[in-house]
Amino acid sequence: MIDKGTIDRVMEAAQSQIVEVVSEFVNLKRRGVNYIGLCPFHNEKTPSFIVSPHKGIFKCFGCGKGGNAVNFLMDHEQISFVEAIKILGKKLHIPVEEKELTPEEVAHQNDRESMLVVTGFAAKYFEGRLHNSDEGKSVGLSYFRERGFRDDIIKKFQLGYSPDSKDAFTREALQKGFKLDFLEKTGLTIVRDDYKADRFRGRVIFPIHSLAGKVIGFGGRILRTDTKTAKYLNSPESEIYHKGHILYGMYQARQEIARQDRCILVEGYTDVLAFHQAGISNVVASSGTALTPGQIRLISRFSKNLTIIFDGDAAGIKASLRGIDLVLEEGLNVKVLLLPDGEDPDSYAKKLGGEALREYIKQHETDFIRFKTGLLMEEAKNDPVQRARLIQDIVHSISVIPDSITRTEYVKDCSNLMKVEEQVLFMEIGKLRRKKMEKEATRNNSYYGRNTEGTPSSGNDVEKTAVLSSNPFETEEREVLRFLLKYGDLDLGEFEFEEGTRRVTVGEYIITELKQDDLESVNPLYNEIMKLYEENFRNQGFKSSQFFVFSTDSRISSLASDLIAREYPLSRIHTKNGQVAKESDRLDELVPKVVTELKWRKVKVLLEDKRKQLKTAEEAGDQEKFMELLQEINGLQQAFIYISKELGERTVV
């Protein structure tokens, strides 16, 4: 456990450092007083992800995610609150002490946390064996040094060695109290009935890190030459390791990629190490697999500019070309660098050194479409059938580019290169894009179904409908909460209450009005926030926005961040001369208005319910119940008329 004082210190410091925290994972650009970037929680091409350093919150207006720095780390890295506090504490230089977990406590952690503990232990084990065991030094360390890697690079990437023994690691882990179940789930141990063996035995180890620096998987290279075993072996897919969403070296490269606004993509682990050793650190590796949409989106969060380096293997290049259309589709600017025959990124980085390699990349990288056209044109030559296929191939690549201006420029270039009229290329691109749009429309209709009017429904509409159906007052209650959290500390003026006239703050007015009419929500979280506000608002130094945004309850902090980031619909706030007014300047009108709207809505729904009951009582011949309901309805109608007049008087026109 971490003491509350430490948690408070970390969260208070994190408020002013949220831009620094988020920018480690998202490429942020200043936009006025805020920062904007591509949301890491859903796929988007136009930034809708905002970080407000003044408010200490993040908010995505596309998918709805929001919260403080702790929420961000918890959601992004899928870690617990305690883990997020520890990461932030380390970053902010605040000591965070927690008692060491016993094996029994580890067993009670959820699967994901337990697996991360296991992979963290494994990384330290492999690294220790590389540097501290005779076998590790003579086999593993000597291999890395023979490949020309310095000790600082070996340490930077936490390289290791797994002993060439059937179950040396597994036995050590079990002795330390780790469960076999999690050793198997992380892929570190192969289990078949009574058989247990180390997956990576006899291999040098390349730990694979998450963006937060947690070890989530491993790559291992066999060193024996007389074996039929695969040269490279990776961790299998697991709860914490999804290879389609991970790039080797991204943890070490992310800040430099954002700083230079360019990512270099190579193929293997040692290619990344060699580039770092040469002083080029904005480099990541696909680890020998074809690029996936998840990996491309990971790159695009830090930069829209990508350079892909190929060695001279023609078959490998052609196979990779088929996947690069996915990169274009994500809106990235892709360049390609073809190394001289017989060279790979590892060998060439060592041969040239840092400065010469940078210059070589700058002078020889080529726009992907031009590279692809030149490569395929060489193949097609004078064969008309192959030329037709080439044109279709190039046209398909151009058609997936989302930006119309970029597409137009490529059409002009390709028209000159392939001696085909621009109009023909535009027509073919138009056909392909129409087909794609029709497919997407069909898929969306099939997935979401249709609403009652027969028009396609979006995923957000489905979500909103679900929320509103469970709480008929959702819209009005959220608006009241928003004013409470955002402006609760501000003076509202003098108002009349049952006990007399007095001057109140926004928060005090809302709490008094809701309690006076017993307007409890059907949403328990809303009631919890109201109760917390009532218990704390008289405390000295209480700031409603900070109190709730930096709550240790992620439900409360996420909701508070969401509400505070929103504004009242501007079309409903006008001054007399028709100019849009600032929301904070009209609180004396708007706060009573939103509270009255909630009362009006509650009375309206209650009236409808009572009328249904009245009809049922009449049909059942229950005269006593009928008269009782009639009296209640008359009272509600009077209240409804009164509230409607109040609402009319307070409506801002």
N, C-alpha and C positions, 0 to 999 in steps of 0.2 A: 504493500500500500504506500501511496505518496501522501504526505500531509497536506492539508488544505491550504496552508500558507504558501507552500511551494507552488501548488497549482495556481493560486491567485497571482503569484509573481510572474509565472510563465505566461499566463493568459493576458495579464496587463502589458507585459513587454511585447507579446505577439501582436497586440492591437496596432502598435506603431510600425511593426515589421512585416505586415501581411503581404506587402508588395514583394519584399525580398523572399518570403517563404514561397509564395505562389510562382514567382518568376523562375524558381529552380525547376519547375515542371511545365510552365507555359511561357511562351514568348510574348511578353507584355509590351505594349506601346502606349506612351502617354497620350491621353485625349482629354484636354482641359485639366480639371482637378483629379480626374480618375485615370485608370489604366484599362486598356482593352486588349483582348486576345481571343484565340479560338478555344472554345470550351473543351476541356479534357474529358468531360463526362458523356458527351454525345458527338456524333459526326456532324460537323458544320463547315461550310466553306466561307461564310461571312461571319466575322466575329460578333458574338452577342454576349460574351463573357466579360463582366466588368469587375474590377477591383477598386474599392474606394479606400484609400489610405486614411482619409479623414474619419470615416465611419468604422474603419477596421473590419470591413466585410467584403466578401465576394458574392456575386450574383450572376447567374446565367439566365437571360431572358428568353432563351430558346428551350431549355429543358427544365428550368425552374430550380435547379440546384442553387443553394446559397448557404452562407454561414460565416463563421470566423476561421482563423488560421487552423485551429484544432479540427474543426469540422472538415476543412479541406483535406488535411492529411489523412483523417480517418476514412473519408470517402474515396480519396484517390488511391491510397495504398491499402485499403481494406484492412486497417489495423484498429486496435482497441484505443479507447481514450487514453489509457495509461501509456501505451506505446507512443501515441502522438505527443503527449506531454514530455516524454523522455527525449524524443527527437528534437522538439522545439527547445527544450532546456539546454541540450547540447549546443544547438545552433546559437542560442542567445546567451551562452556562457552563464547559465543559472544552474547550480548543482541540484540534481534531482536524485535523491536517495530513495532506494526501495529495497526492502529486504530480499535476499536471494531466495529464489523459488526452490522448494524441495521437489524431489521426484514426484511426490504425491500431488503437490500443487500443479506441477507441469501437466500431470494426467488429467486435471480438471479444466485446463485451458481448452478452448474450442480447437477444432481441427486445424484451422488456418494458423492460429498463433503457435500451436504446438509444432506444426511443420516448419514454421519460420525459426523457431528455437532450434530444431534439429538441424536445419541447413546451416544456421549460424555456427553451431557446434562443429559440424562437418568441415566447414571452411577453415576454422581455426585448427582442426585436427590435421587436415591435409597440408596446410601451410607449415604447421609445426613439424610434420614428418619430412617436408622438403628441406628445411633448414637445420633440423636437430637430430635426424637419424642418419646412420651411416649409409643405409640403402638410398634414402632420399637425396643425400648430398652427392653420392657417387653416380646415381642414375638420373634422378630428376633435375637437380641443380646443375649438374654438368651438361645435361641436354640444353637447358635454357642458355647457359653461358656459351656453349658451342654454337648456338644459333645467333650469338652476338648480343643477347639482351643484358642490359646493365641491372645491377641489384635494385636500383631505385624503381625501375619499371616492374621488376618481379614483385617488389613490395607493393607498388601502387595498385596492381591488379590482383593482389592476394593470391598469386599463383601457388600451387601446391603439388603434392605427390601422394598417391594412394599405394601403399605397400603391395608388392606382388605376392599376396597371400590370400587364401580363399575368403577369410572373414575377419581380418585383423581390425578393420574399422567397426564392423558390426559388433564384435565382442567388446570393444572399447566403449561404444555407445550404450550398449546394454548394461555394462558395469557402472556407467555414470547415471543410470536410472531412466534412460530414454526408452520409450515403448517401441517394440518391434513393429507395431501397427503403423506408426508414423515414419519409421525408417523405410517401410515398404511403400507407403503412400508418396513419399518424396522421391522414390526411385533409387535411393541410396543402397538399399538392400534388396536382393532378389530372393523371394520366399516361395518355395514349392514344397508343400507338406512339411517334412522335417528338415528339408534342405534350406540352408541360409548361406548366401554368398554376397560379397561386396561387388556392386555393379562396376565400379571403376578401378578394380584392382590392377596394379601394374601399369598405371597410366599417370601422366602428368595432368594436373587439374587446372581448369580455367573456370573460376567461379563466375556465375552470371548474376548481376545485381538488378534490383528494381530501381526506379528513379529515386527512391528514398535511401538507396544504399544497402538495402537488405539483400542478403544472398538468397535467391529463390530457386536456383538450379545450378547445374555444372555441365561443363564439357570436358571430356577426357581424351587424351591422345595416347595410343599404345606406342611403346618404344621398341618392342621386339620386332624384328623383321621376318622371323620365321613362323609367323602366325597367320591363320586364316581369318582371324577376328578383324572386324572393321577398324580402320585406322582411327577414326573419330567416333565418339559415342556421347550422346547428350542425355540429360535427364528426361524421363518421359513426362507427358502432360500431367499436371496435377492441379490441386486446388490453388496453389500459389504460383505455378509456372505454366504459362501459356505461350509457347514459342512463337505463335502467330502475332503476338502483341509485344514481343521483346526484341531488342536489338543489342547485340553484345557491345559493351563499351559506352552505351548511352548515358549511364550514370556518370562516368568520368568525362564525357564529352558535352553534356547538355548545355553547360554555361558558355562554353566556347562556341558552340553552334549558334546560340542566340546572339552572342557578342559579334561574331563575324557574319551572321545571317547567311550561313551556308553550311550544309552538311555533306561530308564525303562518305560514300558508301563503298566498302570493300567486302571481300567474301569471308575471310577467315579470322580466327582469333589472333594469330601471329601477325597478320597484316595490320591489325589495330595496334598491337604492341610496337611494331616497327615504326609506324607513323608517329606515335606518341614519343618514341625515343628520338625521332628526328625533329621533334618540336612542333609537330602538326597534331593538335589534339581534338579537332572538330570532326572526328572520324568514328564511324560505327561499322559493325559487320552483320551481315545477314546469316552468318554461320552456315553457309553452304546451301541454304534453302531459298526457294523463290520468294520474292517479296509478297507480303500479304497486305490487304487493306488496313489491318490493325497496325502493322509496322509503318506503313506510309503515313497514317494519321499521327503516329507518334513523332515522326520526323517533322510533319507540318506544324506541330504545336510549337516548335522551336525555330523553324525557318521554312520558307517556301522555295528555297534554292537548294537543289540537290545535284551533286556530281557523282556519277557512278563510274568506278574504275574497273576495267576489265583487263585480264591478261590476254595473251595472244591466241587463246583457245577458241577457234571459230565456232565449234559446236556449242560451247558454253555460252558464247555471245548470243547466238540465235535463240537458244532456249530462254535466255534472260530477256530478250527483246519482247517476247510474248507477254511477259508480266509487267513491262514498263508502261503499258497503256493504263494500268491501274494508277500509276503515279501521275500521269497526265490528267486522269479523270478527277484526281483530288486537287487539281489546280496548281501543282508544283511546277517550277521551271527546272527542267531536267537537262543536264549536260552529261556527255559521255567522254571518258578518256580511255583510249586504247594504248596499252603499254607495248613496248617493242617485243618482238618474238623472243620467247624463252624467259621473259621476266614476269614476276608477279609483284604485287604491292610490297610484300615483305622484302624481297631481294632488291627491288629498285629503290626503296626508301633507304636501305643500308648503303647501296652503291652511290646514290647521289648526295645524300645528306639533306638537311632541312631546307636551306635556302634554295638550292638547285632544284629540289623536288617541287617546292612552291612555284618556282618560275616555270618549270616544265608543265605543271598542271595548268597554270594560267595560259601558257602559249598553245597547248595542244588539246584542251577540253573543247568539245564540239557540241553544238545544239543537237539534242537527241533526234529530232525529226530529220534534220539534214544528215546526221550520221546514219540513220536507218535507211534513208533514201539512197545515199551513196553506196552503202553496203549491198543492198538488194539490187540496185541498178547494175552493179558489177556482175551479179549472178545472172540477171535477166538478159543483159546485152541486147542482141537483136531478135530474141525469141518473142514473138507477139503475145503468145499465151502467157508466158512468164511475166511479161511486162504488164499485162492486164491484171494478173494476180498481185503484182507489186503495187500497182496503183490502188487497187482495192485495200490492200494492207495499209498503205500510207494514209489513205482516206479515212479508214477506220480509226487510226491513231489520232488524226486531227479532230475527228468528230467527237471524241470523248472529252476534249478540252473544254472546260466550262466557260472560259472567257471568250466572247465573240471577237474582240479585237485581236487577240492572240491567234485565234483560228484563221482570221482573215490574212494576217501576216504570213502564216505558214502556207496558206493556199497560194499566195503570190510566189513564195520561194519554190514550192514544189511544182508549180506550173512551169517555172523556168527550167528547173532541173529535169523534169520528166517530159517536157515539151507537150503538155496537155493544157487545153484552154481552161482558164480559171472558172468559167461558167459551168463547165462539165464537173469540175471538182466540187464546186458549191452545191450543185444539184445532188450529187451522190452523198455529200455530207448531210444535206437537208433530209434525204430519205432515211439515212441511218439514225439521225437524231429524232425524227418523228416516230420511227419504230420503237426506239428506246423509251420515249415518253409514253407511248401507248401501252407498252409492257408494264411500265411503272404504275400507270393509272389502273390497269387491270389488277395488278398485284395489290395495290392499296385498297381497292374496292373489295377484293376478295378477303383481305385480312381484317379490315375494319368493319365491313358490312356497310349498310346504308342507314341513315337516320329516318325519322318518320316522314320527312318531306321527300325522301328518295334521292337526296344529294349525298355525295361521298362525305364520310365523317373522318376527321383526323384523329390520330392517337390522343392528342391533347383534349379533343372534344369528348372522347370516350372517358378519359380520366376525370374531366370536369363534371361530366354527367354523373359519374359514380359518386363523386364528392357531394354534389348538390342533392342527389337523391337521398343521401343518408342524413343530410342536415338542410332543411328547407330555408334556414336563415344564414347559410354560409356566407353569401356575399355581404350582407349587412353586418354580420358579426366580425368578419375580417376587416371591414372598413373601420369599425369602432376600435378594434384592437390596434390597427395601424396608427390611428391618431393617438391612442393611449401610449404606445411604445415610442413613437417618433417625437411627439410634442408634449408628453405627460408632465414635464417639469416646467413648462411655460405658463405664464400668468394668462388667465382667460378673461378676468374681469369680475364684476359683481353679478350674482344671479340669485333669484328667489328660490328657496326650497321650503319644504313644509315647516321647518323650524325657524325660518326667517331668511333675510338677505345677508349674503356674505361674499367676500372675494375668494376666488378659488383658482387653482391651477387646472389645466386641461385634464390631468389624470384624476384629480379629486372630483371634478364635475362628473366625469364618466362613471367612476366607481359609485358615487352617491346616487346618480340617476338609475343605474342598473340595479343597485341594492333596493332602492326605494320601490321599484316595480317588480322586484324579484325576477329579474330577467336572466336566469341561469341558462347557459348554453347546453345543447345536447352533446357538444364536443368536449370531452373531459380535459383535453389539453388547453382549450380556451379558458375553462374554469380554473385550471391550475395556474395559468398566467395571471388571471384576475386576482386570485387569492394571494399569489406572491407579491403582486403590485400593492395590494391593500396592506399587506404585512410590512412592507419595506419603504413605501413612498415618503413616510415622515422621518425616516432616518437621515441624519445629516450627511450631505455629500451624495445622496442617492441620485443617480442619473439613469432614467428608465432605459434609454437605448443601450447604454453600455452594460447595464445590469443583465438585460435579457440576451443581447447579442453574444456576450461572453459567459453565458450560463454553461455550466459543465454538463447540462442535459442537452444532448445534440438535437433533440426534437424541438426544444425551446429556442436554442440559438439559431437553428436553421429557419424556423418560422419567423423569428424576429428579424433576421437578416432579409428575408424575403419581403416582409411587410415594410420595413424601413426603406428598402430600395425602390419601392413603388411610389407613384405620385397620384394625387386626386385627379380625375379626368379634367383636363384643362378647359374643355368645352363647357364645363359646368361652372367655371369660376371666371366671371367677367366683371370689370368695373363698369361704371355707368357710361363711360365713353367708348365702351366696346373693347378695351384693351384687356389682355389676359393678365390676371393678377397673380402674385406669388401666393402659394398656398398658405405659407406661414403668416401672411398679412391678413388673412381672412378667418382666422381660427374662431373668433367670436361668433361667426355665422356658421362656419362649416361643422364645428364640433357638435353644437346642439342639433344641427341638421341631420348628421349621420346617426346620432342617438335616437332622434325622433323617427327616422326612417326605419330603424330596427324595431322600435315600439309599434309603428304602423304595420310593419310586416307581421309581427308576432300576433297582433290583434286580428289582422285579416285572416291569417291561417286558423286562429282559434275560432273565429266566427264561422268559417267554412266547416270546421269540424263539428261545432255545436249544431249547425243547421242539418248536417247529416244525421246526427244523433236524434234531433227533433223529428225528422222524417221517419226514422226507425221506430221511435216511441209512438208516433201517431199510427203507423201501420200495425204496431203490436197492441194498440188500444190501451197503452199505459198512460192514463190521464194524469196521474200524479207526477210522473217523470216528465211528461209533455209540458206541464205548467212550470215545473222547476227549470227546464231548459229554456222555455220562453222568457222567463225572467232574466236568466243569464244572458241570453241573446240581446234583450233590450238594453241591458247594462253595457254589453260589449259594443253595441251599435252607438250608444252615446259616447263611449270612449273613442270609438273609431272616428266619429264625426269631429270630436274635439282635437284628436291627434292630426287628422287631415287638415283642419284649419291651421293648426300650429305649423304643420309641414308647409302648407301653402304660404304662410306668412314668412317662413324662413327660407323659402326657395330663392336662390340667387339667380336673377335674370339679367 
